[in-house]
Amino acid sequence: MSRLVAVPDTEGELGTLLEDLEEVLLALLPGDGRLEDDDPLPAPLGDGTALEALRRIESEVLPAERVPAVSPLAPDGHFELVPLRFVRLDPADLATLAEALAALGLATLPGRNELVGDVLDERAAGRRRLGEQGRSVGELVADFARAHGLLDLVPDADTELLADRLDNRAGRVVLTGDEHEAYRRLTERALAMFHSGDALARFLYRG
């Protein structure tokens, strides 16, 4: 059974993190020259189940990010809030991805699996070359966990209310007082999970 998930507009950051994670999971499968086919990593990394789960998640999230979202406005009709998109994801896929991220997290600790550590080192170095200075392997895995955590927020009545009001619409929608309070509660959870300590993100959501 699928779960309704609210996806705040992250200006492409969420999609980039999912695509980076896909590259990491691909590099951990047998057949890319690092591993023999008869010596895979344990599931869900080495048998492809994590990659398959991620790709199903991406098949919902990435297209949704490319579609223009309705612009919600605060009840005053002037302040433009961060858009929300709504997708349906399989909780089993999210659980599989959480298991994979736990395994990646072990590779940030002493005694790590060298193959997993080397793949993460390479991805972190690639991000630094793209201008993301100071991104360590630990920060990389933490970023993946942020992305997963945002998608794994448990839906509630606020999610349902805002999906009914905003999904499959275009243009601008002025929220009622109750809808705005629901928006504030829902996005407070998103801020805590994905933008913790980011003052700019808080301003964009709150004004």
N, C-alpha and C positions, 0 to 999 in steps of 0.2 A: 504494500500500500504506500502510495506516495505521500509526501509531506509538503504543505504549502510553506514556501520560504520567501521572506521579504529580502530583497537585495538592494541596499542603498547604492546610489551612483558613486563609485570610487574613482571616476575618471580614468578607468582602464587598469587601475592597480590590481584589483582582484583578478581580472583575466590574465594579466601578466604573471602573477604568482601561480595561478593554476597551470599555465603553460610552462613555466620554469619547473614546477614540480613534475609535470609530465616528462620533461627531458631527463630529470633525475631518475624517475622510475624506468624509463626506457633504457638508460645506461646500466641499470642493475639487472637486466634480463640476460639470460644466456644468448650467445650468438653475436654479441657486438665486439668480440675479441678479448674481453676481460675475463669471462667465465667459460669454462667448459660446459657443454650441454648436460653432462652427467654430474655436475657439481653446482647446482643452483643455490641461491640464498633461500632461507626458509620463506614460507608463505607469510604474508601476502606479497612480499617484495619479489621473490624469485620465481613465482609461478604465474605472474601476470595478473592476478586477481585485483591487486591495488590499481594497476594501470587501467584495467577494464572499468573498474568502479569510477576512477577519475574521469575517464573519457565519457562515461554516461553523464556524470555531473557537468562536464564541460559542454556536452551537447545541448544542455538546457540553459546554462548560465551564459556562455559566450554569445550565442545568438541573441539572447535577451538584452545583453549589454549593448549590442549594435543597433537595437531598435530605439528610436526616440521615445523617451518616457514622458508621461504627462508631468507638467510642472505644478506641484501643489503650492498653494499660497496660504499664508497664515490668515486667520479670520478677518484681519484688517484689509485684506485684498491687495496688499502691496508687497509684503516681505515674501520673497520666493524661497521656498524650502528645498532641501536636497531631494531630488526625485527618488522614488522607490519603484523597483520592478519586482514582479512576482513570478516565481517558477515553482515547479513541483519536482522534488528530489526524493529518491528512495532512501529511507533511513538506513537500510542495509549497506548501501554504497557509502554513506557517510561514516558508518561504523567501521567498514573495511579500511577506509582512508585514515581514520583515527588510529587504527592498529598499525598501518604503515608508517604514519608519522611518529608513533612511539618508537618504532624500530629505527627510524632515522635519527631520532633524538638520542638514542644510545650511542650513535656514532659521533656525538659531540663530547663524549666522556672518555676518560682514560680506559685503555683496554678495548678501544673501539674495533669494530670490523674494518680492516684496512681498505677493502674494496669500497664499502659504503662511504667511508671517510674520504677516500680519494675522489670519488664522484662528487661529493658535496664540496670538497676543496676546489675542484675545477669549476663548479657552478658559481661558487662564491667569488672566485677570481674573475670569472667572466662578467659578473655584475659590477665588480670594481672597475673593470676596463670600460664599462659603459657609463662610468661616472658616479657610481654609487660607492663613494669612498667609505672605507672602514667596515664593510659588510663581512662579518666573520661567519664561519660555518654555523655557530650557534644562533646568530641573528637570522641567517637564512632559514634554518629550520623553524625558528620562532615566527618568521613571516609566513611560512607555509601553515603553521598552526593558527595564526590569525585568520587566514583565508578560510580554513576549515571551520574554525569556530564561528565565523560570521554566518556561514551556510548552515551550521548545526544549531543555531539558536531555535529553541522550541517554539513553534507557533502558538499563538494564544488568541483571545478575542480581539485584541488590537490588530493583529495580523489579518484576521478575517474581515474586520470592519474596513480597514484601509484597502484591502484587495478589492472588496466590493465597490469601493468608491473610486479607486484610481486605475485598476487594471483594465486594459483594452480601451483606454480613452486617449484622446489627443488634446493638445493645447494646454490650457491652464484650468485648474480646479481650485476654487476657494473652499478651504476646509471649514466645517462648522466648529464650534467650540469643543464639542465632544470628540470630533475627529482629530482636532489639533492636539488635544490631550493624549489621545491614543498614539498619534505620531510622536509626540515627545517621549512617551514611555517606550515605544518600540525602538526609536533611534537612540535612546539612552543606553539600551542594551548593545546596540551596534557600536556606539562610541566607545563603550567600555571594552568591547571585544577587539575591534579593528583599529581604533584611533586613540587608544589610551595615552593620555598625556599630550595629545596634539591640540594645541590651542586654536590653530586655524580651523581645523575640522569642526571643533566645538562651535566656533563663531558661525561657520557656514550652516550648521544645523540649527543654531539657536539665535543668532543675531546679536 
